[in-house]
Amino acid sequence: MVKIRLRRMGAKKNPYYRIIVADSRSPRDGKFIEEIGTYDPLTTPVGVTVNSERAKYWISNGAQPTETVRSLLKKAEVL
């Protein structure tokens, strides 16, 4: 199954996430298919950038977003 989920980047206590499309069996920071956006929780307001065209493409092809990514996609007005 293909999932849309977060990949943690950044230094210790300074998280920065990339929104990626990956196989559900791959590890959190491991191999992925495509990067479709970013999420920066430390900025004010929270920084979310998403390539909405690619996100809609993957969702239409059966990719399942995690709960966190689903809420971020709603904030970015993709869903």
N, C-alpha and C positions, 0 to 999 in steps of 0.2 A: 504494500500500500504506500502511496505517496502522500507525504504530509508537508504542510507549510508551517514552519516553526522558527524559533529564534536560535541564533548561533552567537555565543558570548565572545566578545572581543574586549580589548582594553586591558588596562593594568589592574592590579589588585586594588579593590575598593573604588574602582573607577570604571564601572561597567559601560559597555557600548555594545549594542546588538545589531546583527544583520538578520533580515527576514529572508529565509532561504526555502527552497523546495528541495526535499530530500526523501530518500527511501526511509521508511519507518524503522528499518533494522540498522541503519548506520548510526554511529555515536553522535552525541550532541555537537561536537566540534569537528566531526570527521567529514567524510566525503559527501558532497551535495550535488544536485543537478543544476540549479540556477539560483542566483541571488536576485531578489525582486524588490528589496528595500532596506531601510535602516530604521533603528529606534534608539534614541538617546534619552534615557530617563533622567539625566542629571541637569538638563537645560530647563529653563523656565520661559515659555511653556514647553512641555515635553515635545521633543523633536521626533516626528514620524514622517518619513518619506517613503512612498510606495509607488512602484510602477503599476498603476491600476490596470493597464491593458494586459500585462503579463499575469497579474494576480487573477483577473477574471478568466483568462485563458486556462490557467491551471485548475481553478475551481470548476470550470465547465468540463474539464477532462477528468474529474474525479478526485483531485487532491483535497485532503481534509485539513483545514487549519486547526491548530490547537486553540484552546480557550483564550489564551493571552493574545495570540495573533488575530483571532476573530474579533476581539474587542479593539485591537489596534486598527484593523481594517475598517471597522465601523466608524472609528474616530476620523480616519482618512477618507471616509465616504466612498469606499470601494464596495462594501456590502450594503 
